[in-house]
Amino acid sequence: MGSTSEILGISEEYIKKSCSLSLNYQFSNELFHVDKSSSDAVVIVFKGVCTVEEWFSGDRAFGETKINYKDWSKQAFPSLRSIGNEDVAIVNQAFLERFELATKDPNFGKEVGSAVEGKKLIIFTGHSSGGAIAMLATIWFLEKYSKTGSTKCVTFGAPLVGDFIVSHALKREKWSKFFIHFVMRYDIVPRIMLAPLSSIQQELVHVLHYFTANGHPYPHDSIATNLYTNVMRNTSALASHAACKLMGNTNMLLETLTNFIKLSPYRPFGTYIFCTGNGKLIHLDNPEAVLQLLFYSCQLNHENEIEATARKCIKAHLEDYKTELLDRSLEENLVCVTELEQLPLASDGTALDDLGLSTRGRLCLRAAGELEKQKLKNQDQIKTKRAEMVASMKGLREYKTFNAERAGYYNAFKKQDEKRDFNANVMRLVLAGIWDEIIEMLRRYDLPDEFEGDDSWIDLGTEFRRLVEPLDIANYYRHAKNEDTGAYMIKGRPRRYRYPQSWLEKQKGLEKGSYGESCFLADVEELLKAANNGKVDGAMAVKVQVAVAKWIKDGVLDKEVFLKESTFLQLWDKLGPLKLQQECIRALMTDITNLSIS
């Protein structure tokens, strides 16, 4: 095992400095504080918030909102979504609004820009809700400066801020490593967002007042006990539901219950460091395991301990981070927990014993490790099929080349006059089957989160889409499926083409639909059908021609589109005054067909 700085990517000095600043400025009058006392780093500390309304806003049970609930958040966090499934991330609305206020302060952008220009490490940090805002700031920074700046997010006792999609997106973008969260074993705050506001509102008012008054006076024991009981009851429901899914429970009753019991959408992301209370620091970067540990590490040994444990959960948040992190060596006490699937089910004398894990808790951590391992196995399984995919695509490229001087492989495939057309269809079906299997795994999130951001799969998916989708379209219109089902682009386009297109558009930072070169012939078919019936959608005709011109200019569309017997040329003959004077269309058509476009 390496040093603390090698494992966490940040020195112990900066962790302790972040902790000290976070505790000192947690309830300052500033929205954020900038510390520039170090020569090679800038620390931006976010203050905590003091009222219930600043923790939970809006009308949702857990104060959640979709990241694109307004234009600002969609622009600030474009990566917080799953690419193929198009699931949009959910975050805490109050913390999002709080961070938006920070971005509107001209000094915030100025300080960040200056640090980036000076090639300094920017550390976003905060204690309590300040840590939640620091997380959003770090994601914002990575969206904006990931290629030019360096950053780290270090939080202390921070509540959860986003759902599973946030964790998924950060791992896909390879950003999870930038987040480090320190959590005291008994700190209630990192678990608070797992309970709906309705169950804890009265108690939270008193506890937040206790925090802002710096520990005086301590809330009545019944308040602390009720808060602890309600938070842990909801944490238990969520952890149990997650554990059942981890262990492959397919009982429909499980899903039915979630229709009646509202579970928190929030999930951990990044690296968590659990502080045991006796100096040991447990390092864990599996988000499913972290969720289980948030529940199992804060259990009662006996019923009569509930008041003492509840008091401990409140005081740990305010008092223990200084003792655990500032007064002790991190280097000597950091323990990395890996290979969770091999975790002993009984006490084994390791640091995990200091978190009081039961056998069931260890079993849940094992299941979290097994899930990650299974995702890697699924990826290895589809990797074994790459050779078959490459061979089938090679055969289709040869088929395309053979028809390049005729009507093109699209029209040849649509006619199905020769044996080679039949063979091409077999190769199409082989590839479709493999990619359908991949997409189904992605739909269920059964592959590593990094998969959709892997350049090699994006390249392979793009080649597959551009080569094979035209044949799917040809087959669709050859069998007149549009008559029964509807237009291909509305009713017939499979996920195996939509997903890889979305991957490429995300990789290039372009809007959805920018890379529709593999499916534009479906629009051509619809336009041709309308033209044969004496009516053409003028707006669609213009849109297709403009897009074709762009794709030709960008080099992503083959010149066979303009072969004399091609479907595009059939449409062109019927467009009449709707023909556009696109220069690259003019040049190609003049060169290939010797036709005038006037």
C-alpha angles and dihedrals in degrees: 000000000000131000124288092260091050093049098043100028092234133080124253087240092062093043090055092044090051090050093049093048092045092053093044096049101033093111102023123135091248121093086219136355126217119211115195099168093116121079097223105027141052119207118206112194122196118207122231122249124241111204133068089239089060090056100040122029133161125035101287121113094242098030091252131151137177113261092240096051087121136014097257096059093045090054094043096049109028093152096057096101140073107260105216100028090043092219109161120220123253120218138173107280097209093052091045091053090047092054091047088059089055092052090053090059104093090213091063095059091039094054094045093047092048092051092049091049089050090050092237127152110253114212115196109198144161145156121239113341088355086069091054090054090046088057092055090046091053093050089048090051092049091050090052106031109018092121097045109027139050125225147168132195116212118179135180122207092342123169120237113271110184145029134250092284091062090055091044093050095047092051091047091052090044090240100122091092090067094067124080120175123189113204128181112226094242100031107129096198099076086056100043096092089059089073125068115247092242091065097050108022099110094045093045091058091059096041093051089050089052091052095049091046087057095245102319125144105013112226119251113278091245090059093052091044094050091048092049093045096049095043094048093044090057092041088053093052092050095043091049092049091048091047092053090054091046090054093049099252106172096181107139089213088072092061092040091057091055088062088064102031113058109221124199115262093210122110135174124257135183126021120329125204111197112203109213097200095246098073101274118125117204113207116207129165102174105103094204090053091047091055090053092047091052086063105035097043093059101054131130120248091202134010092242090062095068098100093045092047092048090052090048091052091055098042094044089065094055105031115023105064092071092051096044100041110022101040099044139055114261093194094064097044107042113114120186115211110209136159091038091178088070096048112137113246093218130059107284105180094257128127091269088072087067089064091058096238116184123214089260090051091052090047090055091050089050090052090051089054092047091053092056090046091050091052089055090048090052090052092049089050094057091043088064088062096055092092090055090047093050092048093051092047090049089055091050092049089054089049090050092049092050091056096040095102095043127053091312129258093279093062093038091053091047091056096045092201100145139048091247088061089056091048090050089054091053090053090047091054093048091053093043091054094051094046093045087056091051093048093049089054090050092048089057093041089242094141128071112282089239093063099091091050095050108116093210092057092043089054093046092046091050093050091047093048096048093046102040109029094070087058091051089052091048090051092047094054094036088063092040091236088156088070093060104025105027136245115341094237092052104036110006111045111113124223089241088077101032094056098052090045090054091048092055094046090051091048091052094041093238133142122268111277095027092118102047094131092116094057106033090103088070088063089045090054091051092048091048091051090051092046091052087055091051100255130090129189098239095197092052092046091054092044093052094048094048090049093047090051091052094047091050090051091048091049096238097113125069123234090236086086085081100047111133096252096038123127090240091057090050088056092043091059090057101044096080110168091007090074111115125220094234107165097217091049089049093050096046095045092048091049098043105031105017086227123145116234095201 
